[in-house]
Amino acid sequence: METTDFEKVWKTFEIIALIFVLLSVLLILYFVRELLTSFIIGFVIVFFLNPIVDYMEGGGISRTLAVVILFAVSVFVLFIIWKLTWPTLQSEINNFKENAPLYMNRIQAGLNRAIDLLEKNIVFLPKGTLEKPLQQKINSLTSGTGDVGSLIKIIKELATSFMIIPFTVFFLLKDGRKIKKMLIAYVPNKYFETFLVLFYKIDEQISNYIRGQLIDSFIVGLLAVIGLYLLNVNYSFLIGGILGIFNIIPFIGPLTGFAIGSSLILIDTGSTVVLLKFVGVYACIRILDDIIISPLALSRSVHVHTLMVIIVIMLGGFLHGILGMLLAVPLYCSIKVTFQTLYKGLIEYGNW
């Protein structure tokens, strides 16, 4: 076999080995995903706050002091937001709890009407085929079976997150550069530049995406709360929060938030007028978001084809629920940049 042919085979083997290593890492991360949730949230917060710390450090403040100041200011701002919004939000949550049995009855009545209509029009579907499993599902939801265990599990997870996330954010903001230098120190000299470029590109991709999505979603949620509150729509804070949170997920999120908000309004009031108020507010917000907010907030964000975004979001939701959907796009972009950079640096231009 000629030398050139051997080199081609060897390069192919190198590419396969690289893909295998990356997939192995992703597989390990998938199996320990429950343990990594708090750390992932911490990383997201770090990517959002890190430019502020860099700016303060550039102004002559030591990095540790900058992180402490930022933490203090963040706690103060969150406390003010909590004091301003929590009474109304708590009132809406309590109101929703009180009316939950009524809402469940309305949902059940609507589903029963739909099932009766289906069973009447579909000849081969015996009566009761859909009604019995539906009734069993509703009974299991309303009976409270397993609620105590689930509640205890949720409380434990929240307590763990509240302990882990602040420490993760503080030390990553403070020592993030040292950790990067420590990791790069283990890279052989001939690959040093390649991995330096890789870290920079991954940081740029994730930082731009996370900052843009969080800012965009915060503005969308805030506008929704203000608009619905001014029009005296029930659960304005709750619905606005839902719209803001789901807006973080590209394409699928806004549609999901709209569907949840519309369903809640219909279940609560059954009024077409109130629903039209909600649709009007959300339509105005979407127009503002598409024309002004999103282009400004996401101007330096990642550029991925729409179909690929939808595919990776659905895959992320399948693997790890809502959190997987939120992190699917930046994780995909990181993997994409990793493959591109390592291929160019180690295979095309290197002698790996």
C-alpha positions as CSV (number, residue, x, y, z in Angstrom):
1,M,0.0,0.0,0.0
2,E,1.3,3.4,-0.9
3,T,2.2,5.9,1.8
4,T,-0.6,8.3,0.6
5,D,-3.2,5.5,0.8
6,F,-1.9,4.7,4.3
7,E,-2.2,8.3,5.4
8,K,-5.8,8.4,4.1
9,V,-6.7,5.3,6.0
10,W,-5.0,6.6,9.1
11,K,-6.9,10.0,8.9
12,T,-10.1,8.1,8.6
13,F,-9.3,6.1,11.6
14,E,-8.4,9.3,13.5
15,I,-11.8,10.8,12.6
16,I,-13.7,7.7,13.8
17,A,-11.7,7.6,17.0
18,L,-12.4,11.3,17.7
19,I,-16.2,10.7,17.1
20,F,-16.1,7.7,19.4
21,V,-14.4,9.6,22.2
22,L,-16.9,12.5,21.9
23,L,-19.9,10.2,21.8
24,S,-18.5,8.3,24.8
25,V,-18.3,11.5,26.8
26,L,-21.9,12.4,25.8
27,L,-23.1,8.9,26.8
28,I,-21.4,9.2,30.3
29,L,-22.9,12.7,30.7
30,Y,-26.4,11.3,29.8
31,F,-26.2,8.6,32.5
32,V,-25.2,11.0,35.2
33,R,-27.5,13.8,34.0
34,E,-29.5,13.9,37.2
35,L,-26.4,14.7,39.2
36,L,-25.3,17.3,36.6
37,T,-28.5,19.4,36.5
38,S,-27.5,21.8,39.3
39,F,-24.0,22.2,37.8
40,I,-25.5,22.8,34.3
41,I,-27.7,25.6,35.7
42,G,-24.7,27.0,37.4
43,F,-22.7,27.0,34.1
44,V,-25.6,28.8,32.3
45,I,-25.6,31.5,35.0
46,V,-21.8,31.8,34.7
47,F,-22.0,32.3,30.9
48,F,-24.5,35.1,31.5
49,L,-22.6,36.9,34.3
50,N,-19.0,36.4,33.2
51,P,-18.9,39.4,30.8
52,I,-19.9,41.7,33.7
53,V,-17.1,40.3,35.9
54,D,-14.6,40.8,33.0
55,Y,-15.8,44.4,32.6
56,M,-15.4,45.1,36.3
57,E,-12.0,43.5,36.4
58,G,-11.0,45.6,33.3
59,G,-11.9,48.7,35.4
60,G,-9.3,47.9,38.0
61,I,-11.3,45.8,40.5
62,S,-9.8,42.5,41.6
63,R,-11.7,39.5,40.2
64,T,-12.7,38.2,43.6
65,L,-14.0,41.5,44.7
66,A,-15.9,41.9,41.4
67,V,-17.6,38.5,41.9
68,V,-18.5,39.4,45.5
69,I,-20.0,42.8,44.4
70,L,-21.9,41.1,41.6
71,F,-23.3,38.5,44.0
72,A,-24.4,41.2,46.4
73,V,-26.1,43.3,43.7
74,S,-27.7,40.2,42.2
75,V,-29.2,39.1,45.6
76,F,-30.4,42.7,46.2
77,V,-32.1,42.9,42.7
78,L,-33.7,39.4,43.1
79,F,-35.0,40.4,46.6
80,I,-36.6,43.6,45.2
81,I,-38.1,41.7,42.3
82,W,-39.4,39.0,44.7
83,K,-40.9,41.7,47.0
84,L,-42.7,43.4,44.1
85,T,-44.0,40.3,42.3
86,W,-44.4,37.5,44.9
87,P,-47.6,38.8,46.6
88,T,-49.4,38.9,43.3
89,L,-47.9,35.6,42.1
90,Q,-48.7,33.9,45.4
91,S,-52.3,35.1,45.2
92,E,-52.6,33.7,41.7
93,I,-51.1,30.4,42.7
94,N,-53.4,30.1,45.7
95,N,-56.4,31.0,43.5
96,F,-55.4,28.4,41.0
97,K,-55.1,25.7,43.8
98,E,-58.6,26.6,45.1
99,N,-60.1,26.4,41.7
100,A,-58.2,23.3,40.6
101,P,-61.1,20.9,41.3
102,L,-63.4,23.1,39.2
103,Y,-60.9,23.2,36.4
104,M,-60.4,19.5,36.4
105,N,-64.2,19.0,36.2
106,R,-64.3,21.4,33.2
107,I,-61.5,19.6,31.5
108,Q,-63.2,16.2,32.1
109,A,-66.5,17.5,30.8
110,G,-64.9,18.8,27.7
111,L,-63.0,15.6,27.1
112,N,-66.1,13.5,27.7
113,R,-68.0,15.5,25.0
114,A,-65.1,15.0,22.6
115,I,-65.0,11.3,23.3
116,D,-68.8,10.9,22.9
117,L,-68.5,12.7,19.5
118,L,-65.7,10.4,18.4
119,E,-67.4,7.2,19.5
120,K,-70.6,8.3,17.8
121,N,-68.9,9.0,14.5
122,I,-66.4,6.1,14.5
123,V,-68.4,2.9,13.9
124,F,-65.7,0.4,14.8
125,L,-64.9,2.1,18.2
126,P,-67.1,0.5,20.9
127,K,-68.6,2.8,23.5
128,G,-66.5,3.2,26.6
129,T,-63.2,2.3,24.8
130,L,-61.8,5.8,25.4
131,E,-63.8,6.9,28.4
132,K,-62.6,4.2,30.8
133,P,-58.9,4.8,30.5
134,L,-59.5,8.5,30.5
135,Q,-61.4,8.3,33.8
136,Q,-58.7,6.1,35.3
137,K,-56.1,8.7,34.4
138,I,-58.1,11.6,35.8
139,N,-58.7,9.6,39.0
140,S,-55.0,8.9,39.4
141,L,-54.2,12.6,39.0
142,T,-56.8,13.8,41.5
143,S,-56.5,11.0,44.0
144,G,-53.1,12.3,45.3
145,T,-51.5,8.8,45.0
146,G,-47.7,9.3,45.3
147,D,-48.0,13.0,45.8
148,V,-46.2,13.0,49.1
149,G,-43.3,11.1,47.8
150,S,-43.1,13.3,44.7
151,L,-43.3,16.4,46.8
152,I,-40.5,15.2,49.1
153,K,-38.3,14.4,46.1
154,I,-38.9,17.8,44.6
155,I,-38.1,19.6,47.9
156,K,-34.8,17.6,48.2
157,E,-33.8,18.5,44.6
158,L,-34.6,22.2,45.2
159,A,-32.6,22.2,48.5
160,T,-29.6,20.5,46.8
161,S,-29.8,22.9,43.9
162,F,-29.9,26.0,46.2
163,M,-26.8,24.7,47.9
164,I,-24.8,23.7,44.8
165,I,-25.7,26.4,42.3
166,P,-24.4,29.5,44.2
167,F,-21.1,27.8,45.1
168,T,-20.7,26.6,41.5
169,V,-21.3,30.1,40.1
170,F,-19.1,31.8,42.6
171,F,-16.0,29.6,42.1
172,L,-16.4,29.4,38.3
173,L,-16.7,33.2,38.0
174,K,-13.7,33.6,40.3
175,D,-11.4,30.8,39.0
176,G,-12.8,30.1,35.5
177,R,-9.6,31.3,33.8
178,K,-7.4,29.3,36.1
179,I,-9.4,26.2,35.3
180,K,-9.0,26.8,31.6
181,K,-5.2,27.4,32.0
182,M,-5.0,24.2,34.0
183,L,-6.8,22.2,31.3
184,I,-4.7,23.7,28.5
185,A,-1.5,23.0,30.4
186,Y,-2.1,19.2,29.8
187,V,-2.4,19.7,26.0
188,P,0.8,19.0,24.0
189,N,2.5,22.0,22.6
190,K,1.8,21.2,18.9
191,Y,-2.0,21.1,19.7
192,F,-1.9,24.1,22.0
193,E,-3.2,26.6,19.5
194,T,-5.9,24.3,18.2
195,F,-7.4,23.8,21.7
196,L,-7.0,27.4,22.6
197,V,-9.1,28.3,19.5
198,L,-11.6,25.5,20.5
199,F,-12.1,26.9,24.0
200,Y,-12.6,30.4,22.6
201,K,-15.1,29.3,20.0
202,I,-17.2,27.2,22.4
203,D,-17.2,30.0,25.0
204,E,-18.3,32.5,22.3
205,Q,-21.0,30.2,20.9
206,I,-22.6,29.3,24.3
207,S,-22.2,32.8,25.8
208,N,-23.8,34.6,22.9
209,Y,-26.7,32.1,22.7
210,I,-27.4,32.0,26.5
211,R,-27.2,35.8,27.0
212,G,-29.4,36.5,23.9
213,Q,-32.0,33.9,24.8
214,L,-32.3,35.0,28.5
215,I,-32.5,38.7,27.7
216,D,-35.1,38.0,24.9
217,S,-37.2,35.8,27.1
218,F,-37.1,38.1,30.1
219,I,-38.4,41.0,27.9
220,V,-41.1,38.8,26.4
221,G,-42.3,37.7,29.8
222,L,-42.2,41.2,31.2
223,L,-44.2,42.6,28.3
224,A,-46.7,39.8,28.6
225,V,-47.2,40.4,32.4
226,I,-47.7,44.1,31.8
227,G,-50.1,43.7,28.9
228,L,-52.2,41.1,30.5
229,Y,-52.3,42.9,33.8
230,L,-53.4,46.2,32.2
231,L,-56.3,44.3,30.5
232,N,-57.3,42.6,33.8
233,V,-56.7,39.1,32.6
234,N,-56.6,36.5,35.4
235,Y,-53.3,34.9,36.2
236,S,-51.4,37.6,34.3
237,F,-48.2,37.0,36.3
238,L,-48.4,33.3,36.0
239,I,-49.2,33.3,32.3
240,G,-46.5,35.9,31.6
241,G,-43.9,33.8,33.5
242,I,-44.9,30.8,31.5
243,L,-44.5,32.7,28.2
244,G,-41.1,34.0,29.2
245,I,-39.8,30.7,30.4
246,F,-40.9,28.7,27.3
247,N,-39.7,31.5,25.0
248,I,-36.1,30.3,25.9
249,I,-36.8,27.3,23.7
250,P,-36.6,28.4,20.1
251,F,-39.6,27.8,17.8
252,I,-41.3,25.2,19.9
253,G,-41.2,27.2,23.1
254,P,-43.4,30.2,22.0
255,L,-46.0,27.9,20.6
256,T,-46.1,25.8,23.7
257,G,-46.3,28.8,26.0
258,F,-49.2,30.2,23.8
259,A,-51.0,26.9,24.0
260,I,-50.7,26.7,27.8
261,G,-51.8,30.3,28.3
262,S,-54.8,29.9,25.9
263,S,-55.8,26.7,27.7
264,L,-55.6,28.2,31.1
265,I,-57.7,31.2,30.1
266,L,-60.4,29.0,28.4
267,I,-60.5,26.7,31.5
268,D,-60.7,29.6,33.9
269,T,-63.3,31.8,32.1
270,G,-64.5,30.1,29.0
271,S,-64.7,33.6,27.6
272,T,-63.9,34.3,23.9
273,V,-63.4,38.0,24.7
274,V,-60.7,37.3,27.3
275,L,-59.0,34.8,24.9
276,L,-59.0,37.5,22.2
277,K,-57.3,39.9,24.7
278,F,-54.6,37.3,25.3
279,V,-54.2,36.6,21.6
280,G,-53.9,40.3,20.8
281,V,-51.3,40.9,23.6
282,Y,-49.3,38.0,22.5
283,A,-49.5,38.9,18.8
284,C,-48.1,42.4,19.6
285,I,-45.3,40.9,21.7
286,R,-44.4,38.4,18.9
287,I,-44.2,41.3,16.3
288,L,-42.0,43.4,18.6
289,D,-39.9,40.3,19.4
290,D,-39.4,39.4,15.7
291,I,-38.7,42.9,14.6
292,I,-36.8,44.6,17.5
293,I,-36.1,42.5,20.6
294,S,-34.8,39.3,19.0
295,P,-32.5,40.9,16.4
296,L,-30.9,43.0,19.1
297,A,-30.6,40.3,21.8
298,L,-29.5,37.5,19.4
299,S,-27.5,39.6,16.9
300,R,-24.3,37.6,17.8
301,S,-26.0,34.4,18.6
302,V,-25.5,31.1,16.8
303,H,-26.7,30.5,13.3
304,V,-28.2,27.0,12.9
305,H,-30.7,25.9,10.3
306,T,-34.3,25.9,11.6
307,L,-34.9,22.2,10.9
308,M,-31.8,21.2,12.8
309,V,-32.8,23.4,15.7
310,I,-36.2,21.7,15.9
311,I,-34.6,18.2,15.7
312,V,-32.0,18.8,18.4
313,I,-34.7,20.4,20.7
314,M,-37.0,17.4,20.3
315,L,-34.0,15.1,21.0
316,G,-33.0,17.1,24.1
317,G,-36.6,17.0,25.4
318,F,-36.7,13.2,24.9
319,L,-33.4,12.7,26.7
320,H,-33.8,15.2,29.6
321,G,-37.1,17.0,29.5
322,I,-37.4,20.7,29.7
323,L,-33.8,21.2,30.7
324,G,-32.7,19.1,27.8
325,M,-34.7,21.3,25.4
326,L,-33.2,24.5,26.9
327,L,-29.6,23.2,26.5
328,A,-30.0,21.3,23.2
329,V,-29.1,24.2,20.8
330,P,-25.9,25.4,22.7
331,L,-24.8,21.8,23.2
332,Y,-25.3,21.0,19.5
333,C,-23.3,24.2,18.6
334,S,-20.5,23.2,21.0
335,I,-20.3,19.7,19.5
336,K,-20.4,21.2,15.9
337,V,-17.6,23.7,16.7
338,T,-15.6,21.0,18.4
339,F,-15.7,18.7,15.4
340,Q,-14.9,21.6,13.0
341,T,-12.0,22.9,15.0
342,L,-10.4,19.5,15.9
343,Y,-10.8,18.4,12.3
344,K,-9.0,21.4,10.9
345,G,-6.5,21.7,13.6
346,L,-5.5,18.1,14.2
347,I,-6.3,16.4,10.9
348,E,-6.2,18.8,8.0
349,Y,-3.3,20.9,9.3
350,G,-1.7,18.8,12.0
351,N,0.1,15.5,12.1
352,W,-2.0,13.7,14.7
